[in-house]
Every structure is written in C-alpha cells, then in structure tokens.
Amino acid sequence: MRPVTLQQIAAWCGGAVTRGDEELTVEGVSRSSRDIRPGDLYVALQGQRFDGHSFIAEAMRKGARAALSMFPNGDGTPMVLVEDTLTALGDIAAGYRSTLPACVFGITGSVGKTTTKEMLAQILSRSMRTCKTQENYNNNIGLPLTILSAPDDCEALVLEMGMNHFGEMSRLTRIAKPDVVIVGNIGTMHIENLGSREGILKAKLEILDGLAADGIAVFNGDEPLLWDLRERETCKLLYYGVENANVDVRASDIENGEEGVSFTVTGLGRSFRVQLPIDGQHNVHNALAAITAALEAGAEPEQIVSALAVFSNTGMRQNTYKKFGYTIIDDCYNAGPESVEAALRVLSDRRCEGRKIAVLGDMLELGNRASAEHYRVGRIAAGIVDELLCFGPNGPSTITGAQTGGMTPRSAIAFDTKEELVNTLVYQARPGDMILFKGSRGMKMEQVLSAFLEKAEAAAREAEDL
C-alpha cells in the first residue's frame, strides 16, 4: 500500500479524524495487533470472541501509526472514528481500489476458486506485476485487506470471492470493482443458507453487480445454469468447457498420466497443448477458466503453457506425498459433494502398490440434502476404494451408500470420534496404500491426518528397533 493520509481514509469511509492528525500518513493496514508493521493503520474489529478495541494500545506500542475505531480514546492515539469498523474497512478498500491502475480479476464458484486464482495469478505473473488473494482470504475482511496490500505498480490483482448468504457477494464485488469476473461452477455448497442450486446461482451472479461497464464475465459452459445465461446483454460473456462444443475456449484430447493431465486448448484464435502436473478433470476446468481470462488479458500461449507446467496448489488441496511407505493425498481444506466426487475420481485414476483408502469427514452446510448427498458420495466411493472410514454425524449415511454399493461392514465404517478412526486406520493401513483425507473445513480432518502420521512414524521407528 502506498502512503495514504488519515484525511483521505476518513473521506473514503465517512469517518472523522481525531485531534489534528489529518495529514498523518499510514503505509499499510492490519487487523491483528500481533502482525503490526511500523506505519500501519490498526483496524479494531469486533468479533464473537474478541474486541479489537482492547488491543489498540498494544498495536500502537508495536508501531501502528493510527487506529480505525468506533470509540474515542483519551490517551492521544491518532484515530479515524467510524460507526462500524468492518463496514469502514470495506469502504476504505473500495476507495483505494479506485486509485489503482491494475486490471482486477474476481473469481467465484462453488469449488475450485482458490486453484483457479492460483493458476491465473501464476500465468499473469509471467508478464505483469501481479498481486493475489493470499491463501483463501476471500471474505469481507480478507478481500479488503488484500486490496489494501496492493502496491502502486500492481498491474494485475487476482481476487478470490466467497459467500455464504445473499448480499455478501454484491458487497465484495462493489468493493473490488473487477474488470473481469470468473464464475466456475454452481454446486451445492451453502445450499442450507441459499435454498437451492438456483439460489446459489443467484448469489454467485451478484459478482456482476460491481463489474466494470466494459467488463468481461467468464463462465463455465458445461454448467447448464450458467450456459442458459448466454443471451443476457449486461456484459461481454466468454464461455469455456470440455463437453460443450459451442464454448469460446475448449479443452480436447484430454490425457491422464503419471505426470498429471494434459489437454489441447482451442479458442479465441489460438490452439496449444497444456500439461498440468496435477490430476483430475475438475482441474482441467479450473485451468480453462484461468486460461480464458488470461488470453482475454493479453497473455500469450507460451506464457500460459510454461506457467501451468510448473503449477503447484496451495496447502491442503490435493497435496500428494509419500511418507512412511504410504501415499498421502491431503485434501483436507474443504469439501462439498462436487469436490469429494472429484477427489475420489483422482484417487481412482492413480496407480498404487497397495489398496486405496478414503478417510472422509462430513460435508457441511447441505441442509435437508445432507443425508442424500452423503449417501451418494458413499455409492461413488464403493466403486473406487477398498476401505472407507468416515467421521461426523452424517458418516452413517455415507457408509449406508457404500454398503448399498457393495462394500462390506468391515471395509466401510463410521466413527464417533477421531481417535477411534485414527486407531482403526493405523491398524488397517499397510505400506504401499494410498490414503485420501478430505472433509469440510469445520471437520478439521488435518487433525486425523496428523495423528495418523504420528502413529505411523512411531510404528516405523519401532520396526527399525526390532
């Protein structure tokens, strides 16, 4: 962030500067007193378990230059006073965004947002000064902080946008004011809050509310709910896909191999071959979304090919490695019916010396569809895995689906505790097995993975001592 005066910040958010500090400048923004850098504006947010106003003094001691606060302070701390610090944070980011010359890309979708964001940023960085959402900071706190961290010379700003309820996406996109938006897919994540896939579509399409007048929307043409929008005239639409032959950018000749997946891209006057070092047709769709946006932004095929050839995903997303004789697929970050099915398909396509085991936590926020979706995932797993271990209240539904699909009670088990699951997995797994760990964020399946690896390491050491 370039230096900005408190007077300008107050103008952006409708706040008032205390004392005579209007010309005081800040050079960054932080919401955590632990992460303060000298010259920052500390934003005192109120949460369910904390109140950031309690840490203003600590933030100032650590080098903050001023605070964004809802309450005046008698100790002389330079402040911008506002009615609501969360709303003000978004307003400040919107104001700062308006001063940036960067082309802004906004990405949403039920699954694959982070992967698409990482792919697009990696492509654009070959020719442009590119900034991006770190990890998946895609909400009404993370997105403004990402915008405010962008330097003056940022040429491409790639933003991930998430939502759980109606109105949230509209707020994010009006802050970001994107030039290009990507809507990857319409799944069933958050259906508990949004009612139906049509409701999810409506909420996702709020991303168009902040799109520039001459902006571009990039949609998945293999998703019927999105394809049916092609006649709307609100903006320029570009479609990508695999199955749909009428899209603007299409992948064909898809080949899965030991080194990942390769495919030919045809569209927008270009044709070239891409090699991705990761598996899964869902990642072909993610790559196509990024490729379509990048081509429209002026990227050359050779830049796209070279960037994607070395692509690696961010933490807990199909991170595959070998440890203590096991092949681990760490996909613990999140889960919905579509992403679990995709992960199981990846497991199916991979070769391993031993058996294939899926360790699945519940998929959350599915409302009255939870039981049916867990059952369906169990049926899919039955045709792929040798062992299925589940944790969570909906685990029995998954197991019922698996057993209906032909798995035995010994090979498909639901657990009430993570400890029981880990102990059974340690007992049943053998070196050479490939094990997938996946579940919704709230299930914290990385704890299961960590506990399993600890016990596997102890067993390996014990075997060495014999």
Secondary structure as the mmCIF struct_conf table of DSSP 4:
data_model
#
loop_
_struct_conf.conf_type_id
_struct_conf.id
_struct_conf.beg_label_comp_id
_struct_conf.beg_label_asym_id
_struct_conf.beg_label_seq_id
_struct_conf.end_label_comp_id
_struct_conf.end_label_asym_id
_struct_conf.end_label_seq_id
STRN STRN1 VAL A 4 THR A 5
HELX_RH_AL_P HELX_RH_AL_P1 LEU A 6 CYS A 13
TURN_TY1_P TURN_TY1_P1 GLY A 14 GLY A 14
STRN STRN2 ALA A 16 VAL A 17
TURN_TY1_P TURN_TY1_P2 ARG A 19 GLY A 20
TURN_TY1_P TURN_TY1_P3 GLU A 22 GLU A 23
STRN STRN3 THR A 25 VAL A 26
STRN STRN4 GLY A 28 SER A 30
BEND BEND1 ARG A 31 ARG A 31
HELX_RH_3T_P HELX_RH_3T_P1 SER A 33 ASP A 35
TURN_TY1_P TURN_TY1_P4 PRO A 38 GLY A 39
STRN STRN5 ASP A 40 VAL A 43
STRN STRN6 GLN A 46 GLN A 46
BEND BEND2 GLN A 48 ARG A 49
STRN STRN7 ASP A 51 ASP A 51
HELX_RH_3T_P HELX_RH_3T_P2 GLY A 52 PHE A 55
HELX_RH_AL_P HELX_RH_AL_P2 ILE A 56 ARG A 61
TURN_TY1_P TURN_TY1_P5 LYS A 62 GLY A 63
STRN STRN8 ALA A 66 SER A 69
BEND BEND3 MET A 70 PHE A 71
TURN_TY1_P TURN_TY1_P6 GLY A 74 ASP A 75
STRN STRN9 MET A 79 LEU A 81
BEND BEND4 GLU A 83 GLU A 83
HELX_RH_AL_P HELX_RH_AL_P3 THR A 85 ARG A 97
TURN_TY1_P TURN_TY1_P7 SER A 98 THR A 99
BEND BEND5 ALA A 102 ALA A 102
STRN STRN10 CYS A 103 THR A 108
BEND BEND6 SER A 110 VAL A 111
HELX_RH_AL_P HELX_RH_AL_P4 LYS A 113 LEU A 124
TURN_TY1_P TURN_TY1_P8 SER A 125 SER A 127
BEND BEND7 MET A 128 MET A 128
STRN STRN11 THR A 130 LYS A 132
TURN_TY1_P TURN_TY1_P9 GLU A 135 ASN A 136
BEND BEND8 ASN A 139 ASN A 139
TURN_TY1_P TURN_TY1_P10 ASN A 140 ILE A 141
HELX_RH_AL_P HELX_RH_AL_P5 GLY A 142 LEU A 148
TURN_TY1_P TURN_TY1_P11 SER A 149 SER A 149
TURN_TY1_P TURN_TY1_P12 ASP A 152 ASP A 153
STRN STRN12 ALA A 156 GLU A 160
BEND BEND9 ASN A 164 HIS A 165
TURN_TY1_P TURN_TY1_P13 PHE A 166 GLY A 167
HELX_RH_AL_P HELX_RH_AL_P6 GLU A 168 ALA A 176
BEND BEND10 ASP A 179 ASP A 179
STRN STRN13 VAL A 180 VAL A 183
BEND BEND11 THR A 188 THR A 188
TURN_TY1_P TURN_TY1_P14 MET A 189 HIS A 190
HELX_RH_AL_P HELX_RH_AL_P7 ILE A 191 LEU A 194
BEND BEND12 SER A 196 SER A 196
HELX_RH_AL_P HELX_RH_AL_P8 ARG A 197 LYS A 204
HELX_RH_3T_P HELX_RH_3T_P3 LEU A 205 GLY A 210
TURN_TY1_P TURN_TY1_P15 ALA A 213 ASP A 214
STRN STRN14 ILE A 216 ASN A 220
TURN_TY1_P TURN_TY1_P16 GLY A 221 ASP A 222
BEND BEND13 GLU A 223 GLU A 223
HELX_RH_AL_P HELX_RH_AL_P9 PRO A 224 TRP A 227
TURN_TY1_P TURN_TY1_P17 ASP A 228 GLU A 231
BEND BEND14 THR A 234 CYS A 235
STRN STRN15 LYS A 236 GLY A 241
BEND BEND15 VAL A 242 GLU A 243
TURN_TY1_P TURN_TY1_P18 ALA A 245 ASN A 246
BEND BEND16 VAL A 247 ASP A 248
STRN STRN16 VAL A 249 GLY A 257
TURN_TY1_P TURN_TY1_P19 GLU A 258 GLU A 259
STRN STRN17 GLY A 260 GLY A 267
TURN_TY1_P TURN_TY1_P20 LEU A 268 GLY A 269
STRN STRN18 ARG A 270 LEU A 276
BEND BEND17 PRO A 277 ILE A 278
HELX_RH_AL_P HELX_RH_AL_P10 GLN A 281 GLU A 296
TURN_TY1_P TURN_TY1_P21 ALA A 297 GLY A 298
HELX_RH_AL_P HELX_RH_AL_P11 PRO A 301 ALA A 309
TURN_TY1_P TURN_TY1_P22 VAL A 310 VAL A 310
HELX_LH_PP_P HELX_LH_PP_P1 ASN A 313 THR A 314
TURN_TY1_P TURN_TY1_P23 GLY A 315 MET A 316
BEND BEND18 ARG A 317 GLN A 318
STRN STRN19 ASN A 319 LYS A 323
TURN_TY1_P TURN_TY1_P24 PHE A 324 GLY A 325
STRN STRN20 TYR A 326 ASP A 331
BEND BEND19 TYR A 333 TYR A 333
HELX_RH_AL_P HELX_RH_AL_P12 PRO A 337 ASP A 349
BEND BEND20 ARG A 350 ARG A 350
BEND BEND21 GLU A 353 GLY A 354
STRN STRN21 LYS A 356 GLY A 361
HELX_LH_PP_P HELX_LH_PP_P2 ASP A 362 LEU A 364
BEND BEND22 GLU A 365 GLU A 365
HELX_RH_3T_P HELX_RH_3T_P4 GLY A 367 ARG A 369
HELX_RH_AL_P HELX_RH_AL_P13 ALA A 370 ALA A 382
TURN_TY1_P TURN_TY1_P25 GLY A 383 ILE A 384
BEND BEND23 ASP A 386 ASP A 386
STRN STRN22 GLU A 387 PHE A 391
BEND BEND24 GLY A 392 GLY A 392
TURN_TY1_P TURN_TY1_P26 PRO A 393 ASN A 394
HELX_RH_AL_P HELX_RH_AL_P14 GLY A 395 THR A 404
TURN_TY1_P TURN_TY1_P27 GLY A 405 GLY A 406
TURN_TY1_P TURN_TY1_P28 PRO A 409 SER A 411
STRN STRN23 ALA A 412 PHE A 415
BEND BEND25 ASP A 416 THR A 417
HELX_RH_AL_P HELX_RH_AL_P15 LYS A 418 GLN A 428
TURN_TY1_P TURN_TY1_P29 PRO A 431 GLY A 432
STRN STRN24 MET A 434 LYS A 438
HELX_RH_3T_P HELX_RH_3T_P5 ARG A 441 MET A 443
TURN_TY1_P TURN_TY1_P30 MET A 445 MET A 445
HELX_RH_AL_P HELX_RH_AL_P16 GLU A 446 ASP A 465
#
